[in-house]
Structure formats: C-alpha cells, structure tokens
Amino acid sequence: MWMDLIRGSQTHGNLVVVVIEDVEEITEWKMREKQKPKKTCKKQTKAATEIQAWWRGTLVRRTLLHAALRAWIIQRWWRLTLDSLLQKKRKQALVTYANTMRAVVKIQSLVRMWRIHWRYHQVLNAIYVIQCHWQCHNCNTCALLRGHCVVTASHLQFHIEIINP
C-alpha cells in the first residue's frame, strides 16, 4: 500500500526524498486517460482494420490475377500443342491418302496395260493364223490382203479384204 502512495524517490548522497501524492487525483487522472485513448483507440483500431482488410483484399486479388494469368498461359500452350497434333494428324492422313491414290492409279495402269497387251497378242495370233493358212493355200493369181483392226473395251473387231488385181 505504501508503494502505491510513493510515486517516486530520489537519492542525493545519504538523503532520500520521498514524494507522496494524493491517490484520488492520480486515480481520477488515470481514469480520464483510459477513457480518452479508448475513443481514439477505437478510431485507430477501426482505421487499422480497414487498411488491413484493403491490403488483404489487394493481396487476394493480386494472387487471383497471377493464378488466372498462369492458367491462361497453360491453356494457350495446351491449345497450341493440340493444334500442332491435329496438324500432324491431318498431314499424316493426307500422305496416307496420296499414297493410297498413287497405288490405285498404279494398279489401274497395270491392269489397262495387261488388257491392251492381251488384246495385242490376240490380234497377233489371229494374224499368224491367217498368214499360215494363206501361205499354205496355193493360189494361181496373186491377191492383195487389206486388213483393218478395231480394238474396243469389250471385244476385238478384225476385217480382212482380199483384193484381186
């Protein structure tokens, strides 16, 4: 209790000075001091809370913006990757189609060549048969042979005329 009443003491050599203050005045003054800072503390606390809320919101918005930009970069990269894969697939399909068409044309050409070769040999065989029969046939007069051959897609037409001079 005495310590509450003694506010401060100073020593000068061997002399001790003790100052005793009135407890009621100090208590009243402390009460006033506590009441004033509460009002200003409330205002300061409210202002500090608003500043902190604004700053947190700014940080959150910045974080969300960075996350959105990173997501956009990843999406763009993925779209380019998918596009390049699609282009590769299209190119491969085009190459496959061109090779298939080249093979089909080659087969068609070979079939046409074989058919023409086969018809040509038919005509040659027919000519050999006619020549063989004509040479074996003894004729008193010399006759001329005039032949005409027409090759169509489905059959062979061969016309021979014997002309007597």
Buried (B, 14 or more C-beta within 10 A) or exposed (E): EEEEEEEEEEEEEEEEEEEEEEEEEEEEEEEEEEEEEEEEEEEEEEEEEEEEEEEEEEEEEEEEEEEEEEEEEEEEEEEEEEEEEEEEEEEEEEEEEEEEEEEEEEEEEEEEEEEEEEBEEBBEEBBEEBEEEEEEEEEEEEEEEEEEBEBEEEEEEBEEEEEEE
